[in-house]
Amino acid sequence: MKKLKNKLIYFSILIISFLACKTETKTENENPEQLKTEKIDSLANRYLELNRFSGVVLVTKKDTIFYSNNFGLADYENKTPFSNKTSFKIGKISEIIIGSIIREMAIKDKFQLSDNISKYLPELKSDLTINDLLNHKQNSTIESSDKIEESDLDYNTLGLLIEKISGKSFQENIEEYGKDLELENTYFEKTNSALAVGYLYHNYQGNGLELQTSPVSNSEETFKNDGLKSTANDLAKIISSNSVSELDIDGYLENDGFSYSIVNNPQNKTSIIVLSNRKHPVAKEISNSIALILEDKEYRIPLARKQFDINKKLLKEYSGSYSMNENMNLEVLNENDSLFVMMGPNKIHLIPQSENQFYMEQMDASMRFLRGTNNKVEEVILLDGFLDGNKIKRTKK
């Protein structure tokens, strides 16, 4: 009788466990959207932990906000959090705004897109048309600095054209553009703005990786393109007004500590906006992974910079010489149960973060060792703060 009673108790526990599992599975299936938001949270938080990203992520579906969250701080010195009104420098995303203003002026017969730019800006002495600049058709007749990208030059020139034709400042034109779309915080120049502070993250004092406030750029030098600021919510409105357009713009501002990615897919009516007050240009990596999450596909997440308890026997398999070319040679050493890499005269400690990946303590870089078909280590990927990097062949053990 006692045995039978014990069996019944055991069977009851099994039934309860089974029902619990069924309930959990059912709940999981009933909340696929919640799972996606949790995955986006985890993804963005990992980049935040690595100090490669700090900012805002916004996803819309059919012009409705599906996901919106912020990570980190707008100002780390003053502990200022992000808000819906926090603005970021948006770099090449400015092209959408400037292009819209130019086309609207053409519709109102202010000029023809086929007009030569020098007709309105004779100091340029160029045979390019306004439409050429909109489509980034460059030639050597416009002088430019090597440090200025072609798109920067095109859209800075178009900014000058807007001022010339309208007889109003660029800021006034931005304000007029924003009225119809009900933009709240998109501007070129504005007092008391909620602009995030831009940051660099690197070993700039020889004390290891640290945050450094980026220098404040001269608005006259950055002028139209790098000078525009906006928010994730405003950009969502701008994208919605151009919903038929496919967009895929990303980049970073060299000296200002900002990076960004904006994607609009008119086929599935989904938009992804990633704005960061970090110079590190991983915003595109983040938006790519979010796109995969939304489609229930596999995606990658960078490894945490935490020491992994590795089998010390593996270290010997990773040591040896690696060479990309005659100017890029690495020597990996196995000493005192640790790996080191010689980069020129520098001996850098490699700390395991998985069985085959090691990070460098003094810089945001890692090395991932890869095995060939014979299960022997044949190459290493040098990861400079990204999910992918350069492959370097092993030359000898």
Contacts in CASP RR format, 6 or more apart in sequence:
PFRMAT RR
TARGET T0000
AUTHOR 0000-0000-0000
METHOD contacts of the structure
MODEL  1
MKKLKNKLIYFSILIISFLACKTETKTENENPEQLKTEKIDSLANRYLEL
NRFSGVVLVTKKDTIFYSNNFGLADYENKTPFSNKTSFKIGKISEIIIGS
IIREMAIKDKFQLSDNISKYLPELKSDLTINDLLNHKQNSTIESSDKIEE
SDLDYNTLGLLIEKISGKSFQENIEEYGKDLELENTYFEKTNSALAVGYL
YHNYQGNGLELQTSPVSNSEETFKNDGLKSTANDLAKIISSNSVSELDID
GYLENDGFSYSIVNNPQNKTSIIVLSNRKHPVAKEISNSIALILEDKEYR
IPLARKQFDINKKLLKEYSGSYSMNENMNLEVLNENDSLFVMMGPNKIHL
IPQSENQFYMEQMDASMRFLRGTNNKVEEVILLDGFLDGNKIKRTKK
28 35 0 8 1.000
32 296 0 8 1.000
33 66 0 8 1.000
36 67 0 8 1.000
36 293 0 8 1.000
36 294 0 8 1.000
36 296 0 8 1.000
37 67 0 8 1.000
39 293 0 8 1.000
39 299 0 8 1.000
40 57 0 8 1.000
40 59 0 8 1.000
40 67 0 8 1.000
40 69 0 8 1.000
40 290 0 8 1.000
40 293 0 8 1.000
41 69 0 8 1.000
42 301 0 8 1.000
43 286 0 8 1.000
43 289 0 8 1.000
43 290 0 8 1.000
43 293 0 8 1.000
43 299 0 8 1.000
43 301 0 8 1.000
44 53 0 8 1.000
44 57 0 8 1.000
44 69 0 8 1.000
44 71 0 8 1.000
44 286 0 8 1.000
45 71 0 8 1.000
46 301 0 8 1.000
46 302 0 8 1.000
46 304 0 8 1.000
47 53 0 8 1.000
47 71 0 8 1.000
47 282 0 8 1.000
47 285 0 8 1.000
47 286 0 8 1.000
47 302 0 8 1.000
48 54 0 8 1.000
48 71 0 8 1.000
48 72 0 8 1.000
49 304 0 8 1.000
49 305 0 8 1.000
50 302 0 8 1.000
50 304 0 8 1.000
50 305 0 8 1.000
50 364 0 8 1.000
50 385 0 8 1.000
51 201 0 8 1.000
51 209 0 8 1.000
51 211 0 8 1.000
51 278 0 8 1.000
51 280 0 8 1.000
51 364 0 8 1.000
52 201 0 8 1.000
52 278 0 8 1.000
52 280 0 8 1.000
52 282 0 8 1.000
52 302 0 8 1.000
52 364 0 8 1.000
52 385 0 8 1.000
53 71 0 8 1.000
53 274 0 8 1.000
53 276 0 8 1.000
53 278 0 8 1.000
53 280 0 8 1.000
53 282 0 8 1.000
53 283 0 8 1.000
53 286 0 8 1.000
54 71 0 8 1.000
54 72 0 8 1.000
54 73 0 8 1.000
54 199 0 8 1.000
54 276 0 8 1.000
54 277 0 8 1.000
54 278 0 8 1.000
55 70 0 8 1.000
55 71 0 8 1.000
55 72 0 8 1.000
55 74 0 8 1.000
55 82 0 8 1.000
55 88 0 8 1.000
55 196 0 8 1.000
55 274 0 8 1.000
55 275 0 8 1.000
55 276 0 8 1.000
55 277 0 8 1.000
55 278 0 8 1.000
56 68 0 8 1.000
56 69 0 8 1.000
56 70 0 8 1.000
56 71 0 8 1.000
56 82 0 8 1.000
56 86 0 8 1.000
56 88 0 8 1.000
56 231 0 8 1.000
56 232 0 8 1.000
56 273 0 8 1.000
56 274 0 8 1.000
56 275 0 8 1.000
57 67 0 8 1.000
57 68 0 8 1.000
57 69 0 8 1.000
57 70 0 8 1.000
57 71 0 8 1.000
57 232 0 8 1.000
57 272 0 8 1.000
57 273 0 8 1.000
57 274 0 8 1.000
57 286 0 8 1.000
57 290 0 8 1.000
58 65 0 8 1.000
58 67 0 8 1.000
58 68 0 8 1.000
58 232 0 8 1.000
58 233 0 8 1.000
58 235 0 8 1.000
58 236 0 8 1.000
58 272 0 8 1.000
58 273 0 8 1.000
59 65 0 8 1.000
59 66 0 8 1.000
59 67 0 8 1.000
59 68 0 8 1.000
59 270 0 8 1.000
59 271 0 8 1.000
59 272 0 8 1.000
59 273 0 8 1.000
59 290 0 8 1.000
59 294 0 8 1.000
60 66 0 8 1.000
60 236 0 8 1.000
60 239 0 8 1.000
60 240 0 8 1.000
60 270 0 8 1.000
60 271 0 8 1.000
61 268 0 8 1.000
61 269 0 8 1.000
61 270 0 8 1.000
62 269 0 8 1.000
63 240 0 8 1.000
63 243 0 8 1.000
63 269 0 8 1.000
65 236 0 8 1.000
66 270 0 8 1.000
68 232 0 8 1.000
68 233 0 8 1.000
70 81 0 8 1.000
70 82 0 8 1.000
70 83 0 8 1.000
70 86 0 8 1.000
71 82 0 8 1.000
72 81 0 8 1.000
72 82 0 8 1.000
73 79 0 8 1.000
73 80 0 8 1.000
73 81 0 8 1.000
73 82 0 8 1.000
74 80 0 8 1.000
74 81 0 8 1.000
74 82 0 8 1.000
74 83 0 8 1.000
74 86 0 8 1.000
74 194 0 8 1.000
74 196 0 8 1.000
74 197 0 8 1.000
74 277 0 8 1.000
75 196 0 8 1.000
75 197 0 8 1.000
76 197 0 8 1.000
76 199 0 8 1.000
76 211 0 8 1.000
77 197 0 8 1.000
77 213 0 8 1.000
82 196 0 8 1.000
83 194 0 8 1.000
84 184 0 8 1.000
84 231 0 8 1.000
84 232 0 8 1.000
84 233 0 8 1.000
85 184 0 8 1.000
85 185 0 8 1.000
85 194 0 8 1.000
85 231 0 8 1.000
86 194 0 8 1.000
86 195 0 8 1.000
86 196 0 8 1.000
86 231 0 8 1.000
87 185 0 8 1.000
87 186 0 8 1.000
87 187 0 8 1.000
87 193 0 8 1.000
87 194 0 8 1.000
87 195 0 8 1.000
87 196 0 8 1.000
87 229 0 8 1.000
87 230 0 8 1.000
87 231 0 8 1.000
88 195 0 8 1.000
88 196 0 8 1.000
88 229 0 8 1.000
88 230 0 8 1.000
88 231 0 8 1.000
88 258 0 8 1.000
88 260 0 8 1.000
88 275 0 8 1.000
88 276 0 8 1.000
88 277 0 8 1.000
89 195 0 8 1.000
89 226 0 8 1.000
89 227 0 8 1.000
89 228 0 8 1.000
89 229 0 8 1.000
89 253 0 8 1.000
89 256 0 8 1.000
89 258 0 8 1.000
90 228 0 8 1.000
90 229 0 8 1.000
90 230 0 8 1.000
90 235 0 8 1.000
90 258 0 8 1.000
90 260 0 8 1.000
90 275 0 8 1.000
91 225 0 8 1.000
91 226 0 8 1.000
91 227 0 8 1.000
91 228 0 8 1.000
91 251 0 8 1.000
91 253 0 8 1.000
91 258 0 8 1.000
91 260 0 8 1.000
92 151 0 8 1.000
92 225 0 8 1.000
92 249 0 8 1.000
92 250 0 8 1.000
92 251 0 8 1.000
92 260 0 8 1.000
93 228 0 8 1.000
93 230 0 8 1.000
93 235 0 8 1.000
93 249 0 8 1.000
93 260 0 8 1.000
93 262 0 8 1.000
94 155 0 8 1.000
94 224 0 8 1.000
94 225 0 8 1.000
94 226 0 8 1.000
94 227 0 8 1.000
94 228 0 8 1.000
95 151 0 8 1.000
95 155 0 8 1.000
95 225 0 8 1.000
95 249 0 8 1.000
96 238 0 8 1.000
96 239 0 8 1.000
96 242 0 8 1.000
96 247 0 8 1.000
96 249 0 8 1.000
97 174 0 8 1.000
97 177 0 8 1.000
97 186 0 8 1.000
97 228 0 8 1.000
97 230 0 8 1.000
97 238 0 8 1.000
98 155 0 8 1.000
98 158 0 8 1.000
98 159 0 8 1.000
98 162 0 8 1.000
98 224 0 8 1.000
98 225 0 8 1.000
99 134 0 8 1.000
99 155 0 8 1.000
99 158 0 8 1.000
100 177 0 8 1.000
100 238 0 8 1.000
100 241 0 8 1.000
100 242 0 8 1.000
101 162 0 8 1.000
101 173 0 8 1.000
101 174 0 8 1.000
101 177 0 8 1.000
102 113 0 8 1.000
102 130 0 8 1.000
102 134 0 8 1.000
102 158 0 8 1.000
102 161 0 8 1.000
102 162 0 8 1.000
103 113 0 8 1.000
103 134 0 8 1.000
104 177 0 8 1.000
105 111 0 8 1.000
105 162 0 8 1.000
105 165 0 8 1.000
105 166 0 8 1.000
106 112 0 8 1.000
106 113 0 8 1.000
106 130 0 8 1.000
110 165 0 8 1.000
110 166 0 8 1.000
111 119 0 8 1.000
111 120 0 8 1.000
111 130 0 8 1.000
111 165 0 8 1.000
112 130 0 8 1.000
113 129 0 8 1.000
113 130 0 8 1.000
113 131 0 8 1.000
113 134 0 8 1.000
114 129 0 8 1.000
114 130 0 8 1.000
114 131 0 8 1.000
115 129 0 8 1.000
115 130 0 8 1.000
116 126 0 8 1.000
116 127 0 8 1.000
116 128 0 8 1.000
116 129 0 8 1.000
117 124 0 8 1.000
117 126 0 8 1.000
117 128 0 8 1.000
117 129 0 8 1.000
117 130 0 8 1.000
117 132 0 8 1.000
117 133 0 8 1.000
117 157 0 8 1.000
117 161 0 8 1.000
118 124 0 8 1.000
118 125 0 8 1.000
118 126 0 8 1.000
118 127 0 8 1.000
120 161 0 8 1.000
120 164 0 8 1.000
120 165 0 8 1.000
121 157 0 8 1.000
121 160 0 8 1.000
121 161 0 8 1.000
121 164 0 8 1.000
124 141 0 8 1.000
124 142 0 8 1.000
124 157 0 8 1.000
125 141 0 8 1.000
126 139 0 8 1.000
126 141 0 8 1.000
126 142 0 8 1.000
127 139 0 8 1.000
127 141 0 8 1.000
128 137 0 8 1.000
128 138 0 8 1.000
128 139 0 8 1.000
128 141 0 8 1.000
128 142 0 8 1.000
130 158 0 8 1.000
130 161 0 8 1.000
133 154 0 8 1.000
133 155 0 8 1.000
133 157 0 8 1.000
133 158 0 8 1.000
134 154 0 8 1.000
134 158 0 8 1.000
136 150 0 8 1.000
136 151 0 8 1.000
136 154 0 8 1.000
138 150 0 8 1.000
138 153 0 8 1.000
138 154 0 8 1.000
142 153 0 8 1.000
142 157 0 8 1.000
144 150 0 8 1.000
144 153 0 8 1.000
147 254 0 8 1.000
148 156 0 8 1.000
151 225 0 8 1.000
152 225 0 8 1.000
152 226 0 8 1.000
155 224 0 8 1.000
155 225 0 8 1.000
156 223 0 8 1.000
156 224 0 8 1.000
156 225 0 8 1.000
158 224 0 8 1.000
159 170 0 8 1.000
159 223 0 8 1.000
159 224 0 8 1.000
160 224 0 8 1.000
162 170 0 8 1.000
162 173 0 8 1.000
163 169 0 8 1.000
163 170 0 8 1.000
163 173 0 8 1.000
166 172 0 8 1.000
166 173 0 8 1.000
168 176 0 8 1.000
170 188 0 8 1.000
170 224 0 8 1.000
171 187 0 8 1.000
171 188 0 8 1.000
171 189 0 8 1.000
171 190 0 8 1.000
174 186 0 8 1.000
174 187 0 8 1.000
174 188 0 8 1.000
174 228 0 8 1.000
175 187 0 8 1.000
177 183 0 8 1.000
178 186 0 8 1.000
181 234 0 8 1.000
181 237 0 8 1.000
181 238 0 8 1.000
181 241 0 8 1.000
182 237 0 8 1.000
183 230 0 8 1.000
183 234 0 8 1.000
183 237 0 8 1.000
183 238 0 8 1.000
184 231 0 8 1.000
184 233 0 8 1.000
184 234 0 8 1.000
185 193 0 8 1.000
185 194 0 8 1.000
185 229 0 8 1.000
185 230 0 8 1.000
185 231 0 8 1.000
185 234 0 8 1.000
186 228 0 8 1.000
186 229 0 8 1.000
186 230 0 8 1.000
186 231 0 8 1.000
186 234 0 8 1.000
186 238 0 8 1.000
187 193 0 8 1.000
187 228 0 8 1.000
187 229 0 8 1.000
187 230 0 8 1.000
188 219 0 8 1.000
188 224 0 8 1.000
188 227 0 8 1.000
188 228 0 8 1.000
188 229 0 8 1.000
189 219 0 8 1.000
190 229 0 8 1.000
193 229 0 8 1.000
195 229 0 8 1.000
196 258 0 8 1.000
196 277 0 8 1.000
197 213 0 8 1.000
197 214 0 8 1.000
197 277 0 8 1.000
198 213 0 8 1.000
198 214 0 8 1.000
198 256 0 8 1.000
198 257 0 8 1.000
198 258 0 8 1.000
198 277 0 8 1.000
198 278 0 8 1.000
198 279 0 8 1.000
199 211 0 8 1.000
199 212 0 8 1.000
199 213 0 8 1.000
199 214 0 8 1.000
199 257 0 8 1.000
199 277 0 8 1.000
199 278 0 8 1.000
199 279 0 8 1.000
200 211 0 8 1.000
200 212 0 8 1.000
200 213 0 8 1.000
200 214 0 8 1.000
200 257 0 8 1.000
200 278 0 8 1.000
200 279 0 8 1.000
201 209 0 8 1.000
201 210 0 8 1.000
201 211 0 8 1.000
201 212 0 8 1.000
201 278 0 8 1.000
201 279 0 8 1.000
201 280 0 8 1.000
201 364 0 8 1.000
202 209 0 8 1.000
202 210 0 8 1.000
202 212 0 8 1.000
202 363 0 8 1.000
202 364 0 8 1.000
203 209 0 8 1.000
203 210 0 8 1.000
203 362 0 8 1.000
203 363 0 8 1.000
204 210 0 8 1.000
204 212 0 8 1.000
206 362 0 8 1.000
208 361 0 8 1.000
208 362 0 8 1.000
208 363 0 8 1.000
209 362 0 8 1.000
209 363 0 8 1.000
209 364 0 8 1.000
214 255 0 8 1.000
214 256 0 8 1.000
214 257 0 8 1.000
214 279 0 8 1.000
215 255 0 8 1.000
215 256 0 8 1.000
217 226 0 8 1.000
217 227 0 8 1.000
217 253 0 8 1.000
217 255 0 8 1.000
217 256 0 8 1.000
219 227 0 8 1.000
222 256 0 8 1.000
226 253 0 8 1.000
226 256 0 8 1.000
230 238 0 8 1.000
231 275 0 8 1.000
232 273 0 8 1.000
232 275 0 8 1.000
235 262 0 8 1.000
235 273 0 8 1.000
235 275 0 8 1.000
236 271 0 8 1.000
236 273 0 8 1.000
239 247 0 8 1.000
239 262 0 8 1.000
239 264 0 8 1.000
239 271 0 8 1.000
239 273 0 8 1.000
240 271 0 8 1.000
242 264 0 8 1.000
243 264 0 8 1.000
243 266 0 8 1.000
243 269 0 8 1.000
244 266 0 8 1.000
245 264 0 8 1.000
245 266 0 8 1.000
246 264 0 8 1.000
246 265 0 8 1.000
246 266 0 8 1.000
247 262 0 8 1.000
247 263 0 8 1.000
247 264 0 8 1.000
247 271 0 8 1.000
248 262 0 8 1.000
248 263 0 8 1.000
248 264 0 8 1.000
249 260 0 8 1.000
249 261 0 8 1.000
249 262 0 8 1.000
249 263 0 8 1.000
250 259 0 8 1.000
250 260 0 8 1.000
250 261 0 8 1.000
250 262 0 8 1.000
250 281 0 8 1.000
250 283 0 8 1.000
250 284 0 8 1.000
250 287 0 8 1.000
251 259 0 8 1.000
251 260 0 8 1.000
251 261 0 8 1.000
251 281 0 8 1.000
251 283 0 8 1.000
251 284 0 8 1.000
252 258 0 8 1.000
252 259 0 8 1.000
252 260 0 8 1.000
252 279 0 8 1.000
252 280 0 8 1.000
252 281 0 8 1.000
252 283 0 8 1.000
253 259 0 8 1.000
253 279 0 8 1.000
254 279 0 8 1.000
256 279 0 8 1.000
257 277 0 8 1.000
257 278 0 8 1.000
257 279 0 8 1.000
258 275 0 8 1.000
258 276 0 8 1.000
258 277 0 8 1.000
258 278 0 8 1.000
258 279 0 8 1.000
259 276 0 8 1.000
259 278 0 8 1.000
259 279 0 8 1.000
259 280 0 8 1.000
259 281 0 8 1.000
259 282 0 8 1.000
259 283 0 8 1.000
260 274 0 8 1.000
260 275 0 8 1.000
260 276 0 8 1.000
260 283 0 8 1.000
261 272 0 8 1.000
261 273 0 8 1.000
261 274 0 8 1.000
261 283 0 8 1.000
261 284 0 8 1.000
261 286 0 8 1.000
261 287 0 8 1.000
262 271 0 8 1.000
262 272 0 8 1.000
262 273 0 8 1.000
262 274 0 8 1.000
262 287 0 8 1.000
263 271 0 8 1.000
263 272 0 8 1.000
263 273 0 8 1.000
263 287 0 8 1.000
263 291 0 8 1.000
264 270 0 8 1.000
264 271 0 8 1.000
265 271 0 8 1.000
265 291 0 8 1.000
270 291 0 8 1.000
270 294 0 8 1.000
272 287 0 8 1.000
272 290 0 8 1.000
272 291 0 8 1.000
274 283 0 8 1.000
274 284 0 8 1.000
274 286 0 8 1.000
274 287 0 8 1.000
274 290 0 8 1.000
275 283 0 8 1.000
276 282 0 8 1.000
276 283 0 8 1.000
280 364 0 8 1.000
280 385 0 8 1.000
282 385 0 8 1.000
282 386 0 8 1.000
285 386 0 8 1.000
285 387 0 8 1.000
288 299 0 8 1.000
289 299 0 8 1.000
289 300 0 8 1.000
289 301 0 8 1.000
292 298 0 8 1.000
292 299 0 8 1.000
293 299 0 8 1.000
300 387 0 8 1.000
302 385 0 8 1.000
302 387 0 8 1.000
303 353 0 8 1.000
303 354 0 8 1.000
303 357 0 8 1.000
303 359 0 8 1.000
303 366 0 8 1.000
304 353 0 8 1.000
305 351 0 8 1.000
305 353 0 8 1.000
305 359 0 8 1.000
306 353 0 8 1.000
307 351 0 8 1.000
307 352 0 8 1.000
307 353 0 8 1.000
308 352 0 8 1.000
308 353 0 8 1.000
308 354 0 8 1.000
308 355 0 8 1.000
309 352 0 8 1.000
310 352 0 8 1.000
310 355 0 8 1.000
311 355 0 8 1.000
312 337 0 8 1.000
314 355 0 8 1.000
314 356 0 8 1.000
315 334 0 8 1.000
315 337 0 8 1.000
315 338 0 8 1.000
315 339 0 8 1.000
316 334 0 8 1.000
317 369 0 8 1.000
317 376 0 8 1.000
317 377 0 8 1.000
318 332 0 8 1.000
318 334 0 8 1.000
318 339 0 8 1.000
318 356 0 8 1.000
318 369 0 8 1.000
318 377 0 8 1.000
318 380 0 8 1.000
319 332 0 8 1.000
319 333 0 8 1.000
319 334 0 8 1.000
319 339 0 8 1.000
319 397 0 8 1.000
320 331 0 8 1.000
320 332 0 8 1.000
320 333 0 8 1.000
320 394 0 8 1.000
320 396 0 8 1.000
320 397 0 8 1.000
321 329 0 8 1.000
321 330 0 8 1.000
321 331 0 8 1.000
321 332 0 8 1.000
321 394 0 8 1.000
321 395 0 8 1.000
321 396 0 8 1.000
322 329 0 8 1.000
322 330 0 8 1.000
322 331 0 8 1.000
322 332 0 8 1.000
322 379 0 8 1.000
322 380 0 8 1.000
322 392 0 8 1.000
322 393 0 8 1.000
322 394 0 8 1.000
322 395 0 8 1.000
323 329 0 8 1.000
323 330 0 8 1.000
323 392 0 8 1.000
323 393 0 8 1.000
323 395 0 8 1.000
324 390 0 8 1.000
324 391 0 8 1.000
324 392 0 8 1.000
324 393 0 8 1.000
328 392 0 8 1.000
330 341 0 8 1.000
330 342 0 8 1.000
330 343 0 8 1.000
330 380 0 8 1.000
330 382 0 8 1.000
330 392 0 8 1.000
331 341 0 8 1.000
331 342 0 8 1.000
332 339 0 8 1.000
332 340 0 8 1.000
332 341 0 8 1.000
332 342 0 8 1.000
332 350 0 8 1.000
332 367 0 8 1.000
332 380 0 8 1.000
333 339 0 8 1.000
333 340 0 8 1.000
333 341 0 8 1.000
333 342 0 8 1.000
333 347 0 8 1.000
338 349 0 8 1.000
338 350 0 8 1.000
339 349 0 8 1.000
339 350 0 8 1.000
339 352 0 8 1.000
339 358 0 8 1.000
340 347 0 8 1.000
340 348 0 8 1.000
340 349 0 8 1.000
340 350 0 8 1.000
341 347 0 8 1.000
341 348 0 8 1.000
341 350 0 8 1.000
341 360 0 8 1.000
341 367 0 8 1.000
342 348 0 8 1.000
348 360 0 8 1.000
348 361 0 8 1.000
348 362 0 8 1.000
348 363 0 8 1.000
349 360 0 8 1.000
349 361 0 8 1.000
350 358 0 8 1.000
350 359 0 8 1.000
350 360 0 8 1.000
350 367 0 8 1.000
351 358 0 8 1.000
351 359 0 8 1.000
351 360 0 8 1.000
351 361 0 8 1.000
352 358 0 8 1.000
353 359 0 8 1.000
353 366 0 8 1.000
356 368 0 8 1.000
356 369 0 8 1.000
356 370 0 8 1.000
356 371 0 8 1.000
357 366 0 8 1.000
357 367 0 8 1.000
357 368 0 8 1.000
357 369 0 8 1.000
357 383 0 8 1.000
358 366 0 8 1.000
358 367 0 8 1.000
359 365 0 8 1.000
359 366 0 8 1.000
360 366 0 8 1.000
360 367 0 8 1.000
364 384 0 8 1.000
364 385 0 8 1.000
365 382 0 8 1.000
365 383 0 8 1.000
365 384 0 8 1.000
365 385 0 8 1.000
366 383 0 8 1.000
366 385 0 8 1.000
367 380 0 8 1.000
367 381 0 8 1.000
367 382 0 8 1.000
367 383 0 8 1.000
368 380 0 8 1.000
368 381 0 8 1.000
368 383 0 8 1.000
369 377 0 8 1.000
369 379 0 8 1.000
369 380 0 8 1.000
370 377 0 8 1.000
370 378 0 8 1.000
370 379 0 8 1.000
370 380 0 8 1.000
370 381 0 8 1.000
370 391 0 8 1.000
371 377 0 8 1.000
371 378 0 8 1.000
372 378 0 8 1.000
377 394 0 8 1.000
378 393 0 8 1.000
378 394 0 8 1.000
379 391 0 8 1.000
379 392 0 8 1.000
379 393 0 8 1.000
379 394 0 8 1.000
380 391 0 8 1.000
380 392 0 8 1.000
380 394 0 8 1.000
381 388 0 8 1.000
381 389 0 8 1.000
381 390 0 8 1.000
381 391 0 8 1.000
381 392 0 8 1.000
382 389 0 8 1.000
382 390 0 8 1.000
382 392 0 8 1.000
383 389 0 8 1.000
END
